[in-house]
Amino acid sequence: YDEGGEVIPRLATEWEVSEDGLVWTFTLRKDAYWVRYDPETKKVEKKRKVTAHDVEYAAKRTINPETGSGYGYVQFIIKNAEPVYTAESAEERPPLESIGVKALDDYTVQFTLEHAAGYFPCIAGMWVNFPLPREVIEQHGEEWTDSGNIWTCGPYVLDTWEHDVRIVLVKNPYYYDAGNVSIETVNLLMIAEASTAFLMYEAGELDTTKVPLEDRVRVLADTELSKQVHIEPMLATAYIGFTVALPPVNDVLV
């Protein structure tokens, strides 16, 4: 998003919506490529262009209950997404083809909604609709995200993934905006406790981390640490969900 909260195009170059607000058509850029990084040779291999078919496949894969995505509900604004995702059995489930996502050609993808939603570009830009390379997932199954297997199309490629320990990312030379990517390597450490991460930051072992709530007063009062704190607003939505199968909230009048 920009400073005014408007969606910034990335894979899409432009989009339009029908007069009734139900059909959104996105035109995709033609210079985005899938790449594969070889952790042995340290080479990045250009594979093929990212297409609208990758977006269609990804959106439907999120909705498909067999995927087990915890965020399929985000797609319920898309036509037939909810009955597909919530079907109690395969026999009762509408076909994936009935979901309102369709690649019209290699660089045009169309979403048909259940009802008009002016905020839909925000949904379209979420990770649940990020493109995916179908052939890689079908080839490697659950190991498709492992280093050496995964194809990516963003500013970085996956060099190392030590589960629950660290991730190492390396700049993707074939990224369409690679000229504006200035950091060559990113090291992400997976640290369970925020307090541990902050102690590592104070010891010079981390470049950045969040300030734990319990340390906030101390940090803001510290002459040096307070100069390093960066405070900024964050756009977020918080909600409380109820299990409506149990009383008293199983009564619609409660």
Secondary structure in CASP SS format (residue, H / E / C, confidence):
PFRMAT SS
TARGET T0000
AUTHOR 0000-0000-0000
METHOD secondary structure of the structure
MODEL  1
Y C 1.00
D C 1.00
E C 1.00
G C 1.00
G C 1.00
E C 1.00
V C 1.00
I C 1.00
P C 1.00
R C 1.00
L C 1.00
A E 1.00
T E 1.00
E E 1.00
W E 1.00
E E 1.00
V E 1.00
S C 1.00
E C 1.00
D C 1.00
G C 1.00
L C 1.00
V E 1.00
W E 1.00
T E 1.00
F E 1.00
T E 1.00
L E 1.00
R C 1.00
K C 1.00
D C 1.00
A C 1.00
Y E 1.00
W E 1.00
V E 1.00
R E 1.00
Y E 1.00
D E 1.00
P C 1.00
E C 1.00
T C 1.00
K C 1.00
K E 1.00
V E 1.00
E E 1.00
K E 1.00
K E 1.00
R E 1.00
K E 1.00
V C 1.00
T C 1.00
A H 1.00
H H 1.00
D H 1.00
V H 1.00
E H 1.00
Y H 1.00
A H 1.00
A H 1.00
K H 1.00
R H 1.00
T H 1.00
I H 1.00
N C 1.00
P H 1.00
E H 1.00
T H 1.00
G C 1.00
S C 1.00
G C 1.00
Y C 1.00
G H 1.00
Y H 1.00
V H 1.00
Q H 1.00
F H 1.00
I H 1.00
I E 1.00
K C 1.00
N C 1.00
A H 1.00
E H 1.00
P H 1.00
V H 1.00
Y H 1.00
T H 1.00
A C 1.00
E C 1.00
S C 1.00
A C 1.00
E C 1.00
E C 1.00
R C 1.00
P C 1.00
P C 1.00
L H 1.00
E H 1.00
S H 1.00
I C 1.00
G C 1.00
V E 1.00
K E 1.00
A E 1.00
L E 1.00
D E 1.00
D C 1.00
Y C 1.00
T E 1.00
V E 1.00
Q E 1.00
F E 1.00
T E 1.00
L E 1.00
E C 1.00
H C 1.00
A C 1.00
A C 1.00
G C 1.00
Y C 1.00
F H 1.00
P H 1.00
C H 1.00
I H 1.00
A H 1.00
G C 1.00
M C 1.00
W H 1.00
V H 1.00
N H 1.00
F C 1.00
P C 1.00
L C 1.00
P C 1.00
R H 1.00
E H 1.00
V H 1.00
I H 1.00
E H 1.00
Q H 1.00
H H 1.00
G H 1.00
E H 1.00
E H 1.00
W C 1.00
T C 1.00
D C 1.00
S C 1.00
G C 1.00
N C 1.00
I C 1.00
W E 1.00
T E 1.00
C C 1.00
G C 1.00
P C 1.00
Y E 1.00
V E 1.00
L E 1.00
D E 1.00
T E 1.00
W E 1.00
E E 1.00
H C 1.00
D C 1.00
V C 1.00
R E 1.00
I E 1.00
V E 1.00
L E 1.00
V E 1.00
K E 1.00
N C 1.00
P C 1.00
Y C 1.00
Y C 1.00
Y C 1.00
D C 1.00
A H 1.00
G H 1.00
N H 1.00
V C 1.00
S C 1.00
I C 1.00
E C 1.00
T E 1.00
V E 1.00
N E 1.00
L E 1.00
L E 1.00
M C 1.00
I C 1.00
A C 1.00
E C 1.00
A H 1.00
S H 1.00
T H 1.00
A H 1.00
F H 1.00
L H 1.00
M H 1.00
Y H 1.00
E H 1.00
A C 1.00
G C 1.00
E C 1.00
L C 1.00
D C 1.00
T C 1.00
T C 1.00
K C 1.00
V C 1.00
P C 1.00
L H 1.00
E H 1.00
D H 1.00
R H 1.00
V H 1.00
R H 1.00
V H 1.00
L H 1.00
A H 1.00
D C 1.00
T C 1.00
E C 1.00
L H 1.00
S H 1.00
K H 1.00
Q H 1.00
V C 1.00
H C 1.00
I C 1.00
E C 1.00
P C 1.00
M C 1.00
L C 1.00
A C 1.00
T C 1.00
A C 1.00
Y C 1.00
I C 1.00
G C 1.00
F C 1.00
T C 1.00
V C 1.00
A C 1.00
L C 1.00
P C 1.00
P C 1.00
V C 1.00
N C 1.00
D C 1.00
V C 1.00
L C 1.00
V C 1.00
END
